[in-house]
Amino acid sequence: MSERKEAPIGIIVFLIFIVLIDVVFLYYLGNTLMAMNGDLTTFLTVSHDNILMWIDVLFVILSLMIIPYGFLKRKNSARIFAFVFLSYSVLRTILYIFMTGEKNIGYLLFALFVLSLLYLFTTSVKNYFGNITTAIVPVEIAKEYTYGLYTLYTELVHLRNGKNQVIYFFSKKTPKSGTTTSLPEGYHVEVSKRSGLPYLKKDPDAFPTAS
């Protein structure tokens, strides 16, 4: 049984919001600069306002690259960056309201950013970025199988290619991770001649090769 790869609808809505707000900001900034000078030379001059704009643009560009890709790949680092980006957006919105006095748009953006921040702490988002072993491990493997002094454990590991795989291993002591399990169907126990440790091996008859 494999883990579902589809992103929940909440994640999709969140990503659409991030991309939309970033695109609107870049469009608004470009139009504002063109209206002020007819070109973008104002943006290249050094001033306190421009430094803030540079930081804004940097965050926006990074968010467009990191958040959508990282969320779809379930990278927790992308979730952390989204938290930093949205926290910065909240502070910039407060500054925007204070500097311009524009409360309607400012309050709307403030509410949207705060709601997006709170969404990152919901259980569904935490589960999306976590390894939910109980959702993909059959109930039967909760039983315990022992071989001499060793107990058989199972664990879901996240591979570098983005896929998840269930592994089995023996241990004398309780490991830091893993769950006790019964002997899976189609496997038998063998002992390594070099280390003396037991391990599982597929039964040839249970997994016939294609001719």
N, C-alpha and C positions, 0 to 999 in steps of 0.2 A: 504494500500500500504506500503510495507516494504522497508527499505533501502538496497541497494545493499551491499553485504558483500564481494564481490570479490575485491581483491587488483588490482589497475591499473597496466598496464604492466611496467610503469616506476618504480613503487615501487618494483616489482619483480626483474627487472634488477638491481636496486640499492642494494637489498639484496644479490643477487648472487655475485655482485662485492665485497661487504663487506666480505662475507664468503670466497670467492676465495682468496682475498688479504690476509686475516688472515691465511688461511690454508697454502698458499705459504710462508708467513713469518715464521710460526712455522716450516715448513719443512726445509726452508733455514737455520734458526737459529740452528736447531738440527743437520743438516749436518755439519755446520760450527764448532760447538763445538766438534763434534765427530772427525772431521778432525784435529782439533788443538791438542787434548789430547787423543783421543781414548775413552773418556768417558765424563761425564757432570760435573766433579769436578771443572773445570774452572768457570763454571756458578755460583758455590756456594761460591766462594771467593769474598771478599768485595773489590771493586774498583770503580772508577768513571764510567768506561765503563760498568761494571756489573750492577751498580745501574740503568743506563739508560736502559739496557737490561731487568732488572726486571720490570721497569715501562712499557716498551714496551709489555712484555708478559702479564702483568696485564691488560693493556688496550685491548689487543687482545682477551684475554679470556672473559673479561666483554662484549666486543662488540659482540662476538659470542653468548653470552647468552641473552643480553639485546636487541640488535637491531632487530634481526629477529622476536623474540617473540613479542616485543613491537610494532613493525610496523604492524604485522599481526593483533594485538589486538587494533590497533589505539590508542596506549598510547602516548600522547604528550611528556611525560618524555623520551621516547625512542628517539624521534626526537631531543630533547635537548642533550641527551647523544651522539647521532650520530654527532651533531654539534661539541661537545667538542672533541670527538674521531678524527674526520677529521681535526679539527684545530691543534690538537697535531700531527697528521700524517704529515701535511704540514710543521710544524716546524721541525720535525724529518727528513723529506726528505731534507730540506734545510741544516740541520746539516750534514746529510749523504753526500751530494754533497761537502760540505766544507771540510769534514774530509777525504774522499776517492778520490775526484776528478772525480768520475764516474758521467758523465753528462748525458749520453744517458738514462740509467735506471732512474737516479734521476729526470731528466726533465719529463720523461714519467709519473712517479709516482706523481710528483708535479702537472702536468696537470690533471691527473685523480682525485686526491684528491680535487683540487680546483673546478673542474666541479661538483663533488659530493656535495661539500659544497653549491655551487650555486643552485643545484637542490633542496636542502632542503628549499629554500626560494621561490620556484615557487608556483604559485597559486594552481596548481593541488595537491601539497603536503599539502598546508595549508587547502584546502578543504577536503582532505582525512582525516585529523586529526580533523577537525571541525565538528560541527553539522549543516548540510545543510538542514534547515527546508523547504526551498522553493522547494527542489527537491522531497519531499515526501508528502507535504500537498496539498490536492486538491485545485483548484482555488476557488471553491465555499465557502470555509470556510473563505475567506477574508471578507465576509459580517459580519455585526454586529448584535448580538442578545442581547437584554436587558431584565431583569426581575426586575421590580421596579427600584431601584437605582443601581442595579448591572449589569455589562456587562460581557458577556461570553468570555473567552479567551482560546486559545489552545497553547500547547507547546510540543516540542519533547524533551523527557528526556532520558538520557543514563543510563540504569540500571547497577547494579553491575555484572550481569551475562553476560554483553557485548552486550545485545540487546537494541534496541531503542523502545520507546513506546510514542504514542501521548496521552496527558492528557488534560482534560478540567477543568476549574475552573472559578468561578465568583469573581469579584472584583469591589469595588466602585471606587477605584483610579486606575490610569494607573500603572500596575506592572512593575518591573524591566525587566522582560522577558515575552514573550508570545505575541500572535497575536489575535486580535478580530476575532470572527468566528460566523457563523450562528449555529442554533440548529441542531446538527447532527441527521440524520435519525435514527429512532429506539430508541430515548431517549425522556424523558419528565423531567420537572423540579419538584423537591420536595424541601421542606424546612425543615432543621434540627430543631427538637423541642428543642434541648439542646442549640444550638448556634444561631438559627434563620437565618442561612446562607443557601442560595439556593444551590442545587447541582443537577447533572444529574443522572437519574436512567434509566436503560434499560427497554424498554417496553417488557413485557413477550411474547407478540404475535410476536414481531419483531425478537426475538432470542429464538426460541423454543428449548427446551432441548431434547436430544436424548432419545427415549424410550427403 
